[in-house]
Amino acid sequence: MSGFKFGACEWSFPCWGALALKMAREAGFTGMQLGDAGGSLHAYPLTDRRVQEHYLEAASKYGIELLSIHLYTLGHQGYVRHSPDSPEGRICRESIEKGIIAAHQMGIPTVIVDGMRMNTAAKRRHVFEMERCAAEIADAYGVNIAMETDMTLEEHVAFLDGLGGRVTLCFDTHNPMMYGTGKPADLIRALGKERIDHFHMKESRPNEDGYITVETPIVLLGQGITEFRESVEAIQEIGYSGWIISENFYYRPNLTCGGEDPVDLARRDVETLQAAFGTE
């Protein structure tokens, strides 16, 4: 029996909340990685009992497992790269703590804290401190911390091992190709399943100059040049089992320009994942 399960990010759909869970289930996904519902910008909605009940009731109704909370707003704010003593750093710590508390209260096992764009020594120190702090808080609540990042293999190993194995990866197979940090399949094999909590998967086609950038449109799985199938092979080779999460954007104009419905597009990705991982 296959150990692979397929989920989607909440922000893969046109709106968040119960409708996103419904659309994910209609497409064939069985899990969802939640965003943070606005995080610090909206007084941490996921810590509100009514909001928690909204998600839990919808998850039960539609048969969707709430597998993790990605601190989506915090990632876009970039406060994880600020000094812990700065106003931004204090918001970062509060965001992490509130996210962990919400996960604990909702029975969600994992919280993701971005560690992207550490392009100076100071930013790297700040992110390391934030991830260390997150791990300490999470230990008290029985929650796991996963980190999405854009590092090279050597940087991955040094950073994660420096945290004593208390933080694992939300490994995005698209990131190494976009940031030029290596071949995703090579990184997956070298890092091994022990350092990986779960995977994000998405694909891009190149721009007119042959490059993948943050502006390059995301396409359906298997239709880009970010080595989707090679990544699948590496994931299987290391003996990983668990969640494979689509981080596609099924509502964006480059995908819906022909009148396609987001659920139909998402269903095609589910079918691609099932065929690639042999779970049909």
N, C-alpha and C positions, 0 to 999 in steps of 0.2 A: 504494500500500500504506500502511495506517495506521501512524503512528509511536507509537501509544498502547499501553501495556502496563499490565495491571491486577494489582496486588498487594494484600496485606492485612497488617495489623499482627499480630505474634505474639500480642498480648494481645486480639485480636478473638475468640479461641477459648477453650474452657473450660480448657485447660492449655497450657503451653509445651513446646517441644521437638519431637521427631519427630512426635508426634501432631498438633500444630498444623500442621506442614508438610503432613502427609497430608490433613488436613481441608481445608486451603486448596486443595490440588490437586483434591480430589474436588469442590469447589465450582466449580472452573474458573479460579481464580487461577493465575498463573504466576510470581509473585514474593512474597517476604515481607520485611518490615522486622522485624528481630529486636529484642527487648528486650535488656536487659543481664544477664539470668539472675540478678538479685539484686545486681549491682554490688558496692559496698563492703560491703554487709551479708553477702555470701557470699564474700568474698575474691576477687572478680572472676573468676567461673567461666569467662568467655569467653577468658581467657588460658591456661586449662588445655588442654593438647593433647588430652586424652581428650574433653573437652567440645566442642572444636572439631571433632574427627573425628566425633562424634555428629551435629552439625549438617550437616557437609559430606556425610557419607554419606547422611543422610536427604534432603538437598536433591537429591543425585544420583539417589537411588532414586525420588523422587516428581516429579522434573522441575521443581523450584522454584528460581528464582534468588534468592540471598541478596543483596538490593540495598542494604541499609543496616543500621546498628545505631543504634537510638535509646537514649540513655542514660536509660532509663525510670526507674530507681531514683533517679538523681541529680535528675531532674526533680521527682519527688515529695518528695525531701528539701529541695529549694529552695536547696541550698548555692551554686548559681551566683550567687545574689544577696548572698552574704556577702563580706566583705573577703578578698582573697587571703591575707592574713597571719593570718587567724583559723583555729582548728581546722577549722571547716566549710569554709573556703576551701581549706585544704590537702587535705581529702578530695575536694573538687570537682576540683582540679587533677589529683590522682591518678586519679580516676575518668575524667577526660577522656583522660589519657595511656594508661591501661590499655585504654580503649575503642578508641582509635586503634591501639594495638599489636595488639589482637585483630583489628580490621578488616584491617590490613595482613597479618597472618599467615593470615587466612582468605580473602584476596582479595576483600574486600568494599569497595566504593569510597567509601562515605559514612558519616559518623558525625553524628548529630543531637544538638545541645546546646540544650536549652530556654532561651529568654530571656523568660519570662513574668513578669507582675506586677511590672514595674519601676516601682513607684508612689512612689518617692522618688529624689532626685538621686543619693544614695549608692548605692542599688541599681542604678541605671542605669550608674554608673561601674564598679561591681563586675562587672556582666554584660559590659560592653564589654571590660574587662580579661580576663575569662575567655574570651570569644570570640576576642579577639586572641591570647591564649596558645594556645588550641586550634588556631587557624590556623597558628601557628608550628610547633607540634608536628606537625600533620598534614602540613605541607610536607615535613618530614624523612622521612615515611613514605609519601608519595605518596597520601594520603587526602584526600578533600574534607570540609569542615565545612558542615553546613546547620543552620539555626536556625529553630525554631518560636517564634512570638511573638504578641503581642496589641496591636501598636502601630498608630497611625494611619499614613496614607500618608506624611505629612511626616516622622514619626519613623522609619519604615522607611528612607526614602531617606537621611536624615542618618546613621543608625546604620550601615547597610550601606556607604555611600560612605565613612564615616569609617574603616571597616576595609579600605578600598582594594580592594573587590571580592573579598576572599579568603574571605568567608563568604557563602553564598547561602541561600535560604529553603526550608524545608519549609513550604509555604504551605497552611494548613488553611482550607478555604473556609467552615467552620463558625465559626471564631473571630471574624471581624469582626462577625457577627450576634450572637454571644453576648456579646462585650465592648463592643459599641456603637461600634466604631472605623471604621465605614464599610460600604459595600456591597461584598461580595467581588468581584463582577465589575468594579466600578470600580477597586478596588485592583489586581486582576490586570492590567487593561489599562494602568494607569499605571506599575506596576512593570516590566512587560515580562518576556520569557522569560529575559533575561540574568541577572536577579536571582533566578531561581527554579530550584532543583535538582529538586524534585518536589512533588506535591500530596498532601495528606490530604483525604479527602472523607467527610463524615458529615452526618446530618440530624437535626433535632429538631422536635417539635411544641411549640407554646407552652404555658406553664402556665396556670392558671386566670385569671391577670391579663393574659395575652397576651404574656408575656415568655419569652425563652430564657435559662436560667441553667445553671450547672454541674450543678444537680440535675435539670434537664429531661431526661426519658428520650430516649435516642437511638432513632431509628426507621430503617426501611429507606430507602435512597436514593430520592428522588422523592416521599416521603410526608410530608415536613416543610415548614417555612416558611423554611428557611435558603438559599433561592435556588440549589438544586442545578443546575437547568437553565440559569439565567442564568450560573452559574459555568462550566459546560461550554462555553457559547457563547464566553465571554471567553477561555478556555483555547485554544480552536480559533482565535480571531481573532488572538491574539498569535503564532501559529505555533509554539507549544510542541509538542514530542514527547518522550515518555518515560513515566515511571511515574506512574500515578494509583493511590493507595493508599487502600483502605477502612480507616477507623479506627472501624468499627462494633463493637458488642459483641454477638455473635450468641448469647451464652448468658444474657443478662440476662432477668429474669422478664417484663418488659414485652413482650419479643419471643417468649419461649417459653411464655407462659402458656396458650396453646391447644394445647400438646403439640408444637409445631414443633421440628424438629431443627436445631441450629446450622448444619450443613452445608447443609441445604435453604434456610435463611434466607440464608446467604452466597451460595448459587447464584443466588438471586433478585437480589441486588445485582450480581453479575457480569453477569447478563442485562440489568439496567438500565444498567450502565456500557457494555456493548457496544452497546446500542441508542442511547444518548445520544451516544456518540462515533462511531457509524457503523462499528463493527468487526464486526458480526454476520456 
